[in-house]
Amino acid sequence: MNEQAHRRPPKPYRRPKKDPVRILAFEALRAVDERDAYANLVLPPLLRKAREKDDFDARDAALATELVYGTLRRQGTYDAIISACIDRPLREVDPPVLDVLALGAHQLLGTRIPTHAAVSASVELARVVLGDGRARFVNAVLRKISQDDLDTWLERVAPPYEDDAEDHLAVVHSHPRWVVSALWDSLGGPRAGIEDLLEADNERPEVTLVARPGRSTTGELLDVLGEESGLPGRWSPYAVRLAEGGEPGAIEAVRDGRAGVQDEGSQLVAIALANAPLDGPDERWLDGCAGPGGKAALLGALAAQRGASLLASEKQPHRARLVERALAGNPGPYQVIAADGTRPPWREGCFDRVLVDVPCTGLGALRRRPEARWRRRPEDLEGFAPLQRGLLREALKAVRVGGVVGYATCSPHLAETRVVVDDVLKGRGGEAVEAELVDARPLMPGVPALGDGPDVQLWPHLHGTDAMYLALLRRTA
């Protein structure tokens, strides 16, 4: 009997099992990487399409969402761990393979999915989307990762805090080093504070609703949601927080525009501007960077209660259309235009209140857009700087003497907040406009830890909001 007779027959080829949840998560990550898309825009249509199929339920949608956002938030940490498990530079691994590895790493280290299930499901995904050859590579790497828990891996791949504090925090909390440095500069204080902030950036944010004054009430929203699904806001009198899994689109007031989805920090900015003390009339308000329309809708509702009108201006026509949709049905007079706030079509000195929530790096909303931390670069600050100063300078020209301007950003980076305000007030790089800072802290009653003023910086770990910044300025001449 020859040797071949003793050999086992080859195993028949087994088709890989298609897991709709993990395939959807992979597709979302590829869109983020290939098209510079944002997960919060890519994921909802993918989930809607999947829900149309009978085999994709609410639990599947929740798992897919966790896999996408969890993988993006922890990308830096998982990259460091994957790099320690392969024999080539990470940049030489094809991006689709890295996405599958990161999804697997998150299941192993960031969820309660059993080890065997996490590895086998990831390998099956690799077989479907990458092929059998690369699936074997995925299997080998994930088996190495599965040998230790997250804390053990972090001890291995993160430099000691004593040797390099910023690099240690960057790896442990999955933020680029330059972002860690910038946030720490703005926050100040000891290690505990910055660690709390970075941890908050990696938590799933609450969904917060705004009951637009005169059109809806928090009581109405809470009655609809019930005690198990809705909670009052912490700081804004118009805010309602949804319990995990709450669906805003199921609420009639949201569907017809009487209420909306809006972070509580964003609400506080609009309310503070609306309540800032004025000298003289209070009849004409301007939102000079109105897209996509959340603050404009709240300002419009507040203005209507006082008989004031709102002009909402947005440079990008498609975003101006979003503003129109947000303001539709507002009871008071308003107008939406597509215009460049640095070259405004309105006369100088014709508004009583002006808000400019300027384009920025978005480092204050990393909970909601975790991919932004990997997409942004320090040089982006230089690109935004002239625009931010130009918008604030023109806003101060647009307001009358005695009127108030609110300068807001969804970034705590000092180069986008206090440095901009200081440069404009002192006439650096452009024409000076006579104005003085107004203390914004009393205009956020009950909100703790607002600092030394007169401007305000909100924080995820202290206030449960995005890291919104607000400076109020009154024109004096």
C-alpha positions as CSV (number, residue, x, y, z in Angstrom):
1,M,0.0,0.0,0.0
2,N,1.6,3.3,-1.0
3,E,1.9,6.5,1.1
4,Q,-0.9,8.3,-0.8
5,A,-3.4,5.6,0.3
6,H,-2.9,6.6,4.0
7,R,-3.5,10.3,3.4
8,R,-6.8,11.8,4.6
9,P,-8.9,13.1,1.8
10,P,-8.9,16.9,1.6
11,K,-11.6,18.7,3.4
12,P,-14.4,19.8,1.1
13,Y,-14.5,23.6,0.6
14,R,-16.8,25.3,3.0
15,R,-18.4,28.6,1.9
16,P,-17.8,31.4,4.5
17,K,-20.8,32.3,6.6
18,K,-22.1,35.8,5.8
19,D,-22.7,37.7,8.9
20,P,-24.9,40.8,8.0
21,V,-24.0,42.7,11.2
22,R,-20.2,42.5,10.7
23,I,-20.4,42.9,6.9
24,L,-22.3,46.2,7.5
25,A,-19.8,47.3,10.1
26,F,-17.0,46.6,7.7
27,E,-18.7,48.5,4.9
28,A,-19.2,51.5,7.2
29,L,-15.5,51.5,8.2
30,R,-14.4,51.3,4.5
31,A,-16.6,54.3,3.6
32,V,-15.0,56.3,6.5
33,D,-11.5,55.4,5.2
34,E,-12.0,55.6,1.5
35,R,-14.4,58.5,1.1
36,D,-13.5,60.5,4.2
37,A,-17.1,60.0,5.2
38,Y,-18.4,60.5,8.7
39,A,-19.8,57.4,10.5
40,N,-22.8,59.3,11.7
41,L,-23.8,60.0,8.1
42,V,-22.8,56.6,6.6
43,L,-24.3,54.3,9.2
44,P,-28.0,55.4,9.4
45,P,-28.7,54.6,5.7
46,L,-26.9,51.3,5.9
47,L,-29.0,50.4,9.0
48,R,-32.2,51.5,7.4
49,K,-31.5,49.3,4.4
50,A,-30.6,46.3,6.6
51,R,-33.7,46.7,8.7
52,E,-35.8,46.2,5.6
53,K,-34.6,42.6,5.7
54,D,-36.5,40.4,8.1
55,D,-33.3,38.9,9.6
56,F,-31.9,42.2,10.9
57,D,-33.4,43.4,14.1
58,A,-32.8,46.1,16.7
59,R,-30.2,44.0,18.5
60,D,-28.3,43.6,15.3
61,A,-28.5,47.4,14.7
62,A,-27.2,48.0,18.2
63,L,-24.2,45.6,17.7
64,A,-23.3,47.1,14.3
65,T,-23.4,50.6,15.8
66,E,-21.1,49.5,18.7
67,L,-18.7,47.8,16.4
68,V,-18.3,50.8,14.1
69,Y,-18.1,53.5,16.8
70,G,-16.1,51.4,19.2
71,T,-13.6,50.5,16.6
72,L,-13.2,54.1,15.4
73,R,-12.8,55.5,19.0
74,R,-10.2,52.9,19.9
75,Q,-8.4,52.9,16.6
76,G,-5.1,54.3,17.9
77,T,-5.0,51.7,20.7
78,Y,-5.8,48.8,18.5
79,D,-3.3,49.9,15.9
80,A,-0.6,49.8,18.5
81,I,-1.6,46.3,19.6
82,I,-1.9,45.0,16.0
83,S,1.5,46.4,15.2
84,A,3.0,44.4,18.1
85,C,1.5,41.2,16.6
86,I,2.8,41.5,13.1
87,D,6.3,41.4,11.5
88,R,5.9,44.4,9.2
89,P,5.1,48.1,9.5
90,L,1.4,48.8,10.0
91,R,1.4,51.0,6.9
92,E,2.3,48.0,4.7
93,V,-0.9,46.2,5.7
94,D,-3.8,46.8,3.3
95,P,-6.4,49.1,4.8
96,P,-9.3,46.6,4.4
97,V,-7.3,44.0,6.3
98,L,-6.6,46.5,9.0
99,D,-10.3,47.2,9.3
100,V,-11.1,43.6,9.8
101,L,-8.3,43.3,12.3
102,A,-9.5,46.4,14.2
103,L,-13.1,45.1,14.3
104,G,-11.8,41.8,15.7
105,A,-9.6,43.5,18.2
106,H,-12.6,45.6,19.4
107,Q,-14.7,42.5,19.9
108,L,-11.9,40.8,21.8
109,L,-10.8,43.7,23.9
110,G,-13.7,46.2,24.0
111,T,-16.9,44.0,24.2
112,R,-18.2,41.0,26.1
113,I,-18.3,38.8,23.1
114,P,-16.6,35.5,24.0
115,T,-13.1,35.0,22.6
116,H,-13.9,32.1,20.4
117,A,-16.9,33.8,18.9
118,A,-15.0,37.0,18.3
119,V,-12.1,35.3,16.5
120,S,-14.3,32.9,14.4
121,A,-16.7,35.7,13.4
122,S,-13.8,37.9,12.4
123,V,-12.2,35.2,10.4
124,E,-15.4,34.4,8.6
125,L,-15.8,38.1,7.8
126,A,-12.3,38.1,6.4
127,R,-13.1,35.1,4.2
128,V,-16.1,36.9,2.8
129,V,-14.5,40.3,2.2
130,L,-10.8,39.5,1.8
131,G,-10.5,35.9,0.7
132,D,-9.1,32.7,2.3
133,G,-5.5,33.7,2.0
134,R,-5.7,36.9,4.0
135,A,-8.3,35.3,6.4
136,R,-5.5,33.1,7.6
137,F,-3.4,36.2,8.4
138,V,-6.3,37.7,10.3
139,N,-6.8,34.4,12.2
140,A,-3.1,34.3,13.2
141,V,-3.0,38.0,14.4
142,L,-6.3,37.8,16.3
143,R,-5.2,34.6,18.1
144,K,-2.2,36.5,19.3
145,I,-4.3,39.4,20.5
146,S,-6.7,37.1,22.3
147,Q,-3.9,35.8,24.6
148,D,-4.1,38.9,26.8
149,D,-6.7,41.4,28.0
150,L,-6.7,45.1,27.2
151,D,-4.9,46.2,30.4
152,T,-2.1,43.7,29.8
153,W,-1.7,44.9,26.2
154,L,-1.6,48.5,27.3
155,E,1.1,47.8,29.8
156,R,3.1,46.3,26.9
157,V,2.5,48.8,24.1
158,A,2.1,52.2,25.8
159,P,5.3,54.0,27.0
160,P,5.4,54.6,30.8
161,Y,3.7,57.8,31.8
162,E,6.9,58.9,33.6
163,D,8.9,58.6,30.4
164,D,6.5,60.3,28.0
165,A,3.1,61.4,29.5
166,E,1.5,62.6,26.3
167,D,2.5,59.5,24.3
168,H,1.3,57.3,27.1
169,L,-2.1,59.0,27.2
170,A,-2.3,58.9,23.4
171,V,-1.9,55.1,23.3
172,V,-4.0,54.3,26.4
173,H,-6.9,56.7,25.5
174,S,-6.6,56.4,21.7
175,H,-6.1,60.0,20.7
176,P,-3.3,61.4,18.5
177,R,-0.5,62.8,20.6
178,W,-1.0,66.4,19.2
179,V,-4.7,66.3,20.2
180,V,-3.8,65.1,23.7
181,S,-1.3,68.0,24.0
182,A,-3.8,70.6,22.7
183,L,-6.6,69.4,25.0
184,W,-4.3,69.4,28.0
185,D,-3.1,72.9,27.3
186,S,-6.7,74.1,27.1
187,L,-7.9,72.2,30.1
188,G,-4.9,72.7,32.3
189,G,-4.6,70.9,35.7
190,P,-3.1,67.6,36.7
191,R,-3.2,64.1,35.1
192,A,-6.6,63.1,36.5
193,G,-8.4,65.9,34.6
194,I,-7.0,65.1,31.2
195,E,-7.5,61.4,31.7
196,D,-11.2,62.0,32.6
197,L,-11.6,64.1,29.5
198,L,-10.0,61.6,27.2
199,E,-12.1,58.8,28.7
200,A,-15.2,60.9,28.1
201,D,-14.3,61.3,24.5
202,N,-14.4,57.5,24.2
203,E,-17.9,57.1,25.7
204,R,-21.1,56.9,23.8
205,P,-22.8,60.3,24.0
206,E,-26.4,60.7,25.1
207,V,-29.0,61.8,22.5
208,T,-30.4,65.2,23.7
209,L,-33.6,66.8,22.4
210,V,-34.5,70.5,22.4
211,A,-38.1,71.6,22.9
212,R,-38.2,74.7,20.7
213,P,-39.8,77.5,22.8
214,G,-43.3,78.4,21.8
215,R,-43.6,75.3,19.7
216,S,-43.1,72.5,22.1
217,T,-42.3,71.9,25.8
218,T,-40.0,69.6,27.8
219,G,-43.2,68.4,29.5
220,E,-44.7,67.3,26.2
221,L,-41.5,65.4,25.2
222,L,-41.2,63.7,28.6
223,D,-44.9,62.7,28.6
224,V,-44.4,61.1,25.2
225,L,-41.1,59.3,26.2
226,G,-42.3,58.2,29.6
227,E,-40.1,57.9,32.7
228,E,-38.1,55.0,31.4
229,S,-37.1,56.7,28.1
230,G,-36.8,60.4,28.9
231,L,-35.0,62.5,31.5
232,P,-34.9,66.3,31.9
233,G,-31.7,68.1,30.7
234,R,-29.0,68.9,33.1
235,W,-28.6,72.6,32.3
236,S,-30.8,73.8,29.5
237,P,-34.4,74.5,30.3
238,Y,-35.3,73.2,26.9
239,A,-33.4,69.9,27.0
240,V,-34.6,66.4,27.3
241,R,-32.2,63.4,27.4
242,L,-33.1,60.1,25.7
243,A,-32.4,56.8,27.4
244,E,-30.1,54.5,25.5
245,G,-31.8,53.1,22.4
246,G,-34.3,56.0,22.2
247,E,-35.3,56.9,18.7
248,P,-35.9,60.6,18.1
249,G,-37.6,60.0,14.8
250,A,-40.4,58.2,16.6
251,I,-41.4,61.4,18.4
252,E,-44.1,63.5,16.6
253,A,-42.7,66.8,17.8
254,V,-39.3,66.0,16.3
255,R,-40.8,64.8,13.0
256,D,-42.8,68.0,12.5
257,G,-39.9,70.3,13.6
258,R,-41.3,71.6,16.9
259,A,-38.4,69.8,18.6
260,G,-35.1,68.6,17.4
261,V,-31.9,66.8,18.3
262,Q,-29.3,69.2,19.7
263,D,-26.5,68.8,22.2
264,E,-27.1,70.6,25.5
265,G,-23.9,72.6,25.0
266,S,-25.1,73.9,21.7
267,Q,-28.4,74.9,23.4
268,L,-26.5,76.8,26.1
269,V,-24.6,78.8,23.6
270,A,-27.7,80.0,21.8
271,I,-29.6,80.7,25.1
272,A,-26.6,82.7,26.5
273,L,-26.5,84.9,23.5
274,A,-30.3,85.4,23.6
275,N,-30.2,86.4,27.2
276,A,-27.1,88.6,27.1
277,P,-28.0,92.2,28.4
278,L,-28.4,94.8,25.7
279,D,-28.3,98.6,25.6
280,G,-31.2,99.7,23.4
281,P,-33.5,97.8,21.0
282,D,-33.7,94.0,20.6
283,E,-35.3,93.6,17.2
284,R,-32.9,92.0,14.7
285,W,-30.8,88.9,15.2
286,L,-28.3,87.3,12.9
287,D,-26.9,83.7,12.8
288,G,-23.9,84.2,10.6
289,C,-22.9,80.6,10.3
290,A,-26.2,78.9,10.5
291,G,-25.7,75.5,9.0
292,P,-27.0,72.9,9.6
293,G,-29.6,74.8,11.6
294,G,-29.9,73.6,15.2
295,K,-28.9,76.9,16.8
296,A,-30.8,78.9,14.2
297,A,-34.0,77.0,15.0
298,L,-33.6,77.7,18.8
299,L,-32.6,81.3,18.2
300,G,-35.6,81.8,15.9
301,A,-38.0,80.4,18.4
302,L,-36.5,82.6,21.2
303,A,-36.5,85.7,18.9
304,A,-40.2,85.0,18.0
305,Q,-41.2,85.2,21.7
306,R,-39.8,88.7,21.8
307,G,-41.1,89.9,18.5
308,A,-37.6,89.9,17.0
309,S,-36.7,88.7,13.6
310,L,-33.9,86.3,12.6
311,L,-31.6,86.3,9.6
312,A,-29.9,83.0,9.2
313,S,-27.0,83.0,6.8
314,E,-25.0,80.0,5.6
315,K,-22.3,80.1,2.9
316,Q,-22.9,76.6,1.5
317,P,-26.3,76.4,-0.5
318,H,-26.9,72.8,0.5
319,R,-26.4,73.6,4.2
320,A,-28.6,76.7,3.8
321,R,-31.4,74.3,2.7
322,L,-30.9,72.3,5.9
323,V,-31.3,75.6,7.8
324,E,-34.6,76.3,5.9
325,R,-35.8,72.9,6.9
326,A,-34.9,73.4,10.6
327,L,-36.6,76.8,10.7
328,A,-39.7,75.8,8.8
329,G,-42.8,76.6,10.8
330,N,-41.0,79.1,13.1
331,P,-43.8,81.4,14.4
332,G,-41.7,84.6,14.1
333,P,-40.3,86.4,11.1
334,Y,-37.1,84.9,9.7
335,Q,-35.2,84.7,6.5
336,V,-32.6,82.2,5.3
337,I,-29.9,83.2,2.8
338,A,-26.8,81.7,1.3
339,A,-24.0,84.2,1.9
340,D,-20.4,84.4,2.9
341,G,-20.1,85.9,6.4
342,T,-16.6,87.3,5.6
343,R,-18.1,89.3,2.7
344,P,-21.6,89.9,4.0
345,P,-24.5,91.4,2.0
346,W,-26.0,93.2,5.0
347,R,-25.2,96.7,6.2
348,E,-22.8,97.4,9.1
349,G,-24.4,98.0,12.5
350,C,-27.9,96.7,11.7
351,F,-28.2,93.8,14.1
352,D,-28.8,93.7,17.9
353,R,-27.5,90.2,18.4
354,V,-25.2,88.1,16.3
355,L,-24.0,84.5,16.6
356,V,-21.0,83.1,14.7
357,D,-20.5,79.4,15.4
358,V,-17.4,79.3,13.2
359,P,-16.0,76.4,11.2
360,C,-13.3,74.6,13.2
361,T,-11.4,71.4,13.7
362,G,-14.4,69.9,15.6
363,L,-12.1,68.6,18.4
364,G,-14.9,69.3,20.9
365,A,-17.2,66.7,19.3
366,L,-14.9,63.6,19.3
367,R,-17.6,61.6,21.1
368,R,-19.9,62.0,18.2
369,R,-17.4,62.0,15.4
370,P,-14.5,59.8,16.6
371,E,-12.9,59.5,13.2
372,A,-12.2,63.3,13.2
373,R,-9.4,62.8,15.7
374,W,-7.5,60.7,13.1
375,R,-8.5,62.9,10.2
376,R,-7.4,66.2,11.6
377,R,-3.8,67.5,11.5
378,P,-2.1,70.4,13.4
379,E,-1.7,72.2,10.1
380,D,-5.5,72.4,9.8
381,L,-5.5,75.1,12.5
382,E,-3.7,77.4,10.1
383,G,-6.3,76.8,7.4
384,F,-9.2,77.8,9.8
385,A,-7.4,80.7,11.4
386,P,-8.0,83.5,8.8
387,L,-11.7,82.4,8.3
388,Q,-12.4,82.4,12.1
389,R,-10.9,85.8,12.6
390,G,-12.6,87.2,9.5
391,L,-16.0,85.9,10.6
392,L,-15.7,87.4,14.1
393,R,-14.4,90.7,12.7
394,E,-17.4,91.0,10.3
395,A,-19.8,89.9,13.0
396,L,-18.6,92.8,15.2
397,K,-19.1,95.2,12.3
398,A,-22.6,93.8,11.7
399,V,-23.8,94.5,15.3
400,R,-24.8,98.0,16.4
401,V,-23.0,99.8,19.2
402,G,-24.3,98.3,22.4
403,G,-25.2,95.0,20.6
404,V,-23.7,91.7,21.4
405,V,-21.8,89.1,19.4
406,G,-21.4,85.4,20.4
407,Y,-18.3,83.8,19.1
408,A,-18.6,80.0,19.4
409,T,-16.7,76.9,18.3
410,C,-17.0,73.2,18.8
411,S,-13.3,73.0,19.6
412,P,-11.5,73.7,22.9
413,H,-8.2,74.3,21.1
414,L,-6.8,77.6,22.3
415,A,-5.8,78.6,18.8
416,E,-9.5,78.5,17.8
417,T,-10.9,80.1,20.9
418,R,-9.2,82.6,23.1
419,V,-6.4,83.3,20.7
420,V,-8.9,84.3,17.9
421,V,-10.9,86.5,20.2
422,D,-7.7,88.2,21.6
423,D,-6.3,88.8,18.1
424,V,-9.5,90.4,16.8
425,L,-9.9,92.6,19.9
426,K,-6.3,93.8,19.6
427,G,-6.5,94.3,15.8
428,R,-3.8,91.7,15.0
429,G,-3.9,90.8,11.3
430,G,-6.8,93.0,10.4
431,E,-8.9,96.1,11.2
432,A,-9.7,96.5,14.9
433,V,-13.3,96.8,16.1
434,E,-14.0,98.5,19.4
435,A,-15.6,95.9,21.7
436,E,-15.4,94.5,25.2
437,L,-15.9,91.0,26.6
438,V,-19.1,90.2,28.5
439,D,-19.0,87.7,31.3
440,A,-20.9,84.7,29.8
441,R,-20.9,82.6,33.0
442,P,-24.0,84.2,34.7
443,L,-25.9,83.5,31.5
444,M,-25.5,79.7,32.1
445,P,-27.1,79.6,35.6
446,G,-26.6,76.4,37.5
447,V,-23.8,75.1,35.3
448,P,-20.7,74.4,37.4
449,A,-17.0,74.6,36.7
450,L,-17.1,77.4,34.1
451,G,-13.6,78.7,35.0
452,D,-12.4,82.2,35.5
453,G,-14.4,83.8,32.7
454,P,-15.4,86.0,31.1
455,D,-15.6,83.4,28.3
456,V,-16.9,79.8,28.8
457,Q,-15.5,76.4,27.9
458,L,-17.7,73.4,28.3
459,W,-16.3,69.9,28.7
460,P,-17.7,66.4,28.1
461,H,-16.3,65.1,31.4
462,L,-17.5,68.0,33.5
463,H,-20.8,69.0,31.9
464,G,-21.8,66.0,29.7
465,T,-21.8,68.2,26.7
466,D,-19.7,68.6,23.6
467,A,-16.7,70.9,24.3
468,M,-18.4,74.1,23.1
469,Y,-16.6,77.4,23.6
470,L,-18.4,80.8,23.9
471,A,-17.1,84.3,24.1
472,L,-19.6,87.2,24.3
473,L,-18.5,90.6,23.0
474,R,-20.3,93.9,23.2
475,R,-19.5,96.5,20.5
476,T,-18.5,99.8,22.2
477,A,-17.9,102.1,19.2
